[in-house]
Amino acid sequence: MSSNDTTAVIGDLRVPEPDLTPQQVIARAAAMRPTLRENRVKAAEEGKYSAEIHKAFEDAGFYRLVQPRKYGGYEFGLETYYRAMIEISRGDPGIGWCLTLGTGHTIPLVAHFPEEVVRGAFGEDGVFIAPHSATPRGALVPTEGGFRLTGVWPYSSGVPYSTHAMVSTIILAEGGDPVPAVVLLPRGDYTVRDDWGAHATMALGASGSNTVVVEDVFIPAENVSPLFEWGYSNFPEGTHGTRSTGNPLYLGQIQPLYPASLAAVQVGAAWAALDAYEETILTKKRLYPPLVERYKHEEAQGIWGQARATIDAAQSVLLTAARDYERLGERWVSGDLPSFEDWVALGNVLYTSCRLSHEATELLFRSVGSSVARKGLPLQDYFLVTQMSKAQIAEHVPVITVTTARAHFGLDLQSV
């Protein structure tokens, strides 16, 4: 449901290719696979994808996929967006992580900040790229006309080419309870530490997950949004985004949106692992009779088939959830207000997409011989991406599963 099907938008912003279709943008993402794989090692070493790839992403429209047309974007649906991010991640999961987590926060920007702030964020060229370090850190202290912010936010994935950063923090008001909030920072208000890449981690070196630092910066009140509403509301009154665009995509419920971004990268990584496995079995012979190329033997065929089915299932979970998000939005438009349980259950199922992707990648890695474990080989990289992702989501899954159950049984959510 697009808010505007014309090329006329606010101010000087224009949709670069008004007739661009979902099929075309997905095809563009798939066509970049060879280039991304050629840059895999270099990007991991440098901690980000190159300026040339950044320009190619910009020219292809990838930074504008879920941006409202009124602000110069394409306002595609979530299925188109995730299909494109899967293709980029299939080229390289680290690059896909950086792109996905730099572009996906356009939706909560439009949803949860006032229209004048959103218009300013898209600037003169209509490009908005921002990480969101979602764990509350630092301190936001009230002052005349707004707040002052100080803090350090590691793992700000997507920050290298950012125009802004979103950081979660705590409002510390004298005599009041601490309140979690999200702050929108323009690029000049934060510094980025050079602490990513160069094999600092075992995988995802290209993800641009550097640390963001803010030192006693003044924050206008309109650049602060209550974090609780992003994930724990069913939006009976709508959001800034629904009022400014008319599109329920911009309800901006992050319970499903944030795990969906993680799932898109993991599904792409699993497809990449299947590609690497296939390349290996096409040329590598079995160790034991019959001494034929492995793809000719039912053992490798069975593994390929099992992995393919698991990846297909993981992708189906993700894309079905994307369509379900939009169906919940349509219900909201009709006046049939989705419950919080509806939203959080959708987020809960998306971690199953991650788990299935991990299972497929691990199966492929352990089924083709120890030679693929050599440092720097693609299948080893994809396996290590899986291990880093599993460590991350292990913290989230217990919370969202319990939250889903508590929402269903009408229990207190604050104690989760």
C-alpha positions in Angstrom: 0.0 0.0 0.0 2.0 3.0 -1.3 1.2 6.4 0.1 1.9 8.2 -3.2 2.1 6.9 -6.7 3.3 10.1 -8.3 6.7 11.6 -8.7 5.8 14.9 -7.0 7.2 14.9 -3.5 8.2 17.3 -0.8 10.5 20.1 -1.7 13.2 19.2 -4.1 13.1 15.5 -3.4 12.3 13.2 -6.4 12.0 9.5 -6.9 15.0 8.7 -9.0 13.3 6.0 -11.1 9.5 6.4 -10.7 8.8 3.3 -12.7 11.2 0.9 -11.0 9.5 -2.4 -10.2 10.1 -4.9 -7.4 11.2 -7.5 -9.9 13.8 -5.1 -11.3 15.3 -4.2 -7.9 15.5 -7.8 -6.8 17.2 -8.7 -10.1 19.7 -5.8 -9.6 20.6 -7.2 -6.1 21.1 -10.7 -7.5 23.2 -9.4 -10.4 25.7 -7.9 -7.8 26.5 -11.3 -6.4 29.8 -11.8 -8.4 31.1 -8.3 -7.4 30.2 -8.8 -3.7 32.0 -12.2 -3.6 35.1 -10.7 -5.3 35.1 -8.1 -2.6 34.4 -10.5 0.3 37.9 -10.6 1.8 38.8 -7.0 1.2 35.5 -5.8 2.8 36.0 -8.0 5.8 39.6 -6.6 6.3 38.5 -3.0 5.9 35.4 -3.4 8.1 32.9 -2.2 5.4 32.1 -2.4 1.8 34.0 -0.1 -0.6 33.0 3.3 -1.7 32.5 1.9 -5.2 30.0 -0.7 -3.9 28.3 2.0 -1.8 27.8 4.1 -5.0 26.5 1.0 -6.8 24.0 0.4 -4.0 22.9 4.1 -4.2 22.5 3.9 -8.0 20.5 0.7 -7.7 18.1 2.3 -5.3 18.8 0.0 -2.4 18.9 2.8 0.2 15.4 3.9 -0.8 13.5 0.6 -0.9 11.2 1.2 2.1 11.4 5.0 2.1 8.1 6.9 1.4 7.6 8.2 -2.1 6.9 11.6 -0.7 10.5 11.7 0.5 12.0 10.4 -2.7 11.8 6.7 -2.0 10.2 3.7 -3.7 8.0 2.6 -0.8 8.1 -1.0 -1.7 6.6 -3.6 0.5 8.5 -5.7 3.0 8.6 -8.8 0.8 10.5 -6.9 -1.9 12.8 -5.4 0.6 13.7 -8.7 2.2 14.1 -10.5 -1.1 16.6 -7.8 -2.1 18.5 -8.1 1.2 18.6 -11.9 0.9 20.2 -11.5 -2.6 22.8 -9.0 -1.3 23.6 -11.3 1.7 23.9 -14.3 -0.7 26.7 -12.3 -2.3 28.3 -11.6 1.0 26.6 -11.9 4.4 28.8 -9.2 6.0 28.0 -6.7 3.3 24.4 -7.7 3.5 24.4 -7.2 7.3 25.8 -3.7 6.8 23.3 -2.7 4.1 20.3 -4.3 5.8 20.9 -2.8 9.2 21.7 0.6 7.7 18.6 0.8 5.5 15.9 -1.0 7.6 15.6 1.8 10.2 14.0 4.0 7.7 10.6 2.5 8.7 10.9 3.4 12.5 12.3 6.8 11.6 9.2 7.6 9.6 6.9 5.9 12.1 8.2 7.4 15.4 9.6 10.8 14.8 7.6 14.0 13.9 7.2 14.7 10.2 9.5 17.8 10.3 12.3 15.7 11.8 11.8 13.0 9.1 11.9 15.6 6.3 15.1 17.0 7.7 16.6 13.5 8.0 16.2 12.9 4.3 18.2 16.0 3.6 18.6 17.5 0.1 19.2 14.2 -1.7 16.7 11.9 0.0 19.2 9.4 1.3 18.9 8.2 4.9 21.3 5.5 6.3 21.3 4.8 10.0 22.3 2.1 12.4 20.3 1.6 15.6 22.2 0.4 18.6 19.1 -0.8 20.4 20.4 -1.6 23.9 19.9 1.4 26.1 23.3 2.9 27.1 24.6 6.3 28.1 22.5 9.1 29.7 20.0 11.6 28.3 19.7 14.5 30.8 17.0 17.1 30.5 18.1 20.7 29.9 16.5 23.9 28.6 14.8 23.2 25.2 15.8 19.5 25.1 18.4 17.2 26.5 22.2 16.5 26.6 23.4 13.1 25.6 26.6 11.3 26.4 27.4 7.7 25.8 29.1 4.9 23.9 27.2 2.5 21.6 29.2 -0.5 20.3 28.0 -2.8 17.5 26.3 0.0 15.5 26.0 -2.1 12.4 25.6 -0.1 9.2 27.3 3.0 10.4 30.2 3.5 7.9 28.1 5.3 5.3 25.6 6.6 7.7 23.8 10.0 7.5 22.5 9.6 11.0 22.6 7.2 13.9 19.8 6.0 16.2 20.9 5.1 19.8 18.8 3.8 22.6 19.5 5.5 26.0 17.9 6.3 29.3 16.3 9.6 30.2 17.6 10.6 33.7 15.2 13.2 35.0 15.8 14.4 38.6 13.2 12.8 40.8 11.7 10.7 38.1 12.0 7.1 37.0 14.5 6.3 34.2 12.8 6.2 30.9 14.2 4.3 27.8 14.2 6.4 24.7 15.6 6.5 21.1 17.6 9.5 20.0 18.1 10.4 16.3 21.5 11.9 15.7 22.7 13.7 12.6 26.1 12.7 11.3 27.9 15.7 12.9 26.8 14.8 16.4 28.7 11.5 16.8 32.1 10.0 16.1 32.7 6.5 14.8 35.6 4.5 16.3 37.9 2.6 14.0 37.3 -0.6 15.9 35.8 -3.0 13.3 37.3 -5.1 10.5 40.9 -6.3 10.3 39.7 -9.7 11.6 38.7 -8.3 15.0 35.9 -10.8 15.0 35.7 -14.3 13.6 33.2 -13.2 10.9 31.0 -10.4 9.7 34.0 -8.2 9.3 32.3 -6.2 6.5 29.2 -5.5 8.6 30.4 -2.0 9.7 29.5 -2.7 13.3 31.7 0.1 14.7 31.2 1.9 18.0 29.4 5.2 18.0 30.5 7.8 20.6 28.5 10.9 21.7 30.1 13.4 24.0 27.7 15.9 25.7 25.7 16.8 22.6 22.5 18.9 22.8 19.5 17.0 21.5 16.3 18.8 20.6 13.2 17.3 22.3 11.7 16.4 18.9 14.6 14.1 18.2 13.8 11.9 21.1 11.2 9.1 20.9 10.0 6.7 23.7 11.5 3.3 23.1 8.6 1.4 24.8 6.2 2.5 22.1 8.3 1.1 19.3 7.9 -2.4 20.5 5.1 -2.7 23.0 2.3 -0.7 21.5 -0.5 -1.8 19.1 -0.9 1.9 18.1 -4.6 2.6 18.6 -4.0 6.2 17.6 -1.6 5.4 14.8 1.9 6.9 14.5 3.6 9.9 13.0 4.3 7.8 10.0 0.7 6.6 9.4 -0.6 10.1 9.7 2.0 11.6 7.3 1.9 8.8 4.7 -1.4 7.0 5.1 0.6 3.7 4.8 0.4 1.2 7.7 3.9 0.0 6.9 4.9 3.0 9.0 3.2 1.7 12.1 6.8 0.7 12.7 6.3 -2.2 15.1 9.9 -3.4 15.7 9.0 -6.7 17.4 8.8 -8.3 13.9 10.8 -5.7 11.9 14.1 -6.1 13.8 14.3 -10.0 13.8 13.2 -9.9 10.1 16.3 -8.0 9.2 18.5 -10.5 11.0 16.6 -13.4 9.3 17.1 -11.9 5.8 20.9 -11.9 6.3 20.9 -15.5 7.7 18.8 -16.8 4.8 21.1 -15.1 2.4 24.1 -16.7 4.2 22.5 -20.1 3.9 22.0 -19.7 0.2 25.6 -18.7 -0.1 26.7 -21.8 1.8 24.6 -24.0 -0.5 26.3 -22.3 -3.5 29.8 -23.0 -2.0 28.8 -26.6 -1.1 27.6 -27.2 -4.7 30.8 -25.8 -6.2 32.8 -28.2 -4.0 30.8 -31.4 -4.8 30.9 -30.6 -8.5 34.7 -31.0 -8.5 35.7 -32.9 -5.4 35.7 -36.7 -5.5 34.7 -39.0 -2.7 37.4 -40.5 -0.4 35.9 -44.0 -0.6 34.5 -46.1 -3.4 32.9 -45.3 -5.6 35.5 -42.7 -6.4 33.3 -40.3 -8.3 32.6 -36.6 -8.0 30.5 -36.2 -4.9 27.5 -34.7 -6.7 27.1 -38.0 -8.5 26.6 -39.9 -5.3 23.4 -40.1 -3.3 25.1 -39.1 0.0 26.0 -35.6 -1.3 22.7 -35.4 -3.2 20.8 -36.1 0.0 22.6 -33.4 1.9 22.1 -30.9 -0.9 18.4 -31.8 -1.0 18.0 -31.6 2.8 19.8 -28.2 3.0 17.8 -26.8 0.0 14.5 -27.8 1.7 15.6 -26.2 5.0 16.6 -23.0 3.3 13.4 -22.8 1.3 11.5 -23.2 4.6 13.6 -20.5 6.3 12.9 -18.1 3.4 9.2 -19.0 3.4 8.9 -18.2 7.1 10.5 -14.8 6.5 8.5 -13.8 3.4 5.2 -15.1 4.9 5.9 -12.9 8.0 6.6 -9.9 5.7 3.2 -10.4 4.1 1.6 -11.0 7.5 3.0 -7.7 8.8 1.2 -6.0 5.9 -2.0 -7.9 6.6 -1.9 -6.7 10.2 -1.5 -3.2 8.8 -4.5 -3.7 6.6 -6.5 -4.8 9.6 -5.4 -1.6 11.5 -6.6 0.5 8.6 -10.0 -1.2 8.6 -10.4 -0.5 12.3 -9.8 -4.1 13.4 -6.9 -3.3 15.7 -4.3 -6.0 15.9 -3.3 -7.0 19.4 0.1 -6.7 20.9 0.1 -10.5 20.8 -0.3 -10.5 17.1 2.7 -8.3 16.6 5.0 -10.1 19.1 4.0 -13.6 17.8 5.1 -12.4 14.4 8.5 -11.5 15.8 8.7 -14.8 17.6 8.3 -16.9 14.5 11.0 -14.9 12.6 13.7 -16.4 14.9 12.6 -19.7 13.5 13.7 -18.5 10.1 17.1 -17.7 11.6 17.3 -21.1 13.3 16.5 -23.0 10.1 19.1 -21.0 8.2 21.7 -21.9 10.8 20.8 -25.6 10.6 21.2 -25.6 6.8 24.6 -23.8 6.9 25.9 -26.0 9.7 24.8 -29.2 7.8 26.6 -28.1 4.6 29.8 -27.1 6.5 30.2 -30.4 8.3 29.3 -32.5 5.2 32.0 -31.8 2.7 35.3 -32.6 4.3 37.8 -30.7 6.5 39.4 -28.8 3.6 36.6 -26.1 3.7 37.7 -25.2 7.2 40.8 -23.4 5.9 40.9 -19.8 7.0 39.3 -17.5 4.4 37.4 -20.0 2.4 33.8 -19.0 1.7 32.1 -22.0 3.4 34.1 -21.4 6.5 33.1 -17.8 6.5 29.4 -18.6 6.1 29.7 -21.1 9.0 31.3 -18.5 11.2 28.6 -16.0 10.3 26.1 -18.6 11.6 28.0 -18.9 14.9 28.1 -15.2 15.5 24.4 -14.9 14.7 23.5 -17.7 17.0 25.4 -16.1 19.9 23.5 -12.8 19.2 20.0 -14.2 19.0 20.5 -16.5 21.9 19.9 -13.4 24.1 16.8 -12.4 22.3 14.9 -15.7 21.9 14.2 -16.4 25.6 12.8 -12.9 25.9 10.5 -12.9 22.9 9.2 -16.4 23.5 8.3 -15.5 27.1 6.8 -12.2 26.0 4.6 -13.9 23.5 3.3 -16.3 26.1 2.7 -13.5 28.6 0.9 -11.5 26.0 -1.3 -14.5 25.2 -2.1 -15.2 28.9 -2.6 -11.6 29.8 0.3 -11.5 32.2 2.5 -8.5 33.2 5.0 -7.7 30.4 7.2 -5.4 32.5 8.8 -8.3 34.4 10.2 -10.0 31.2 
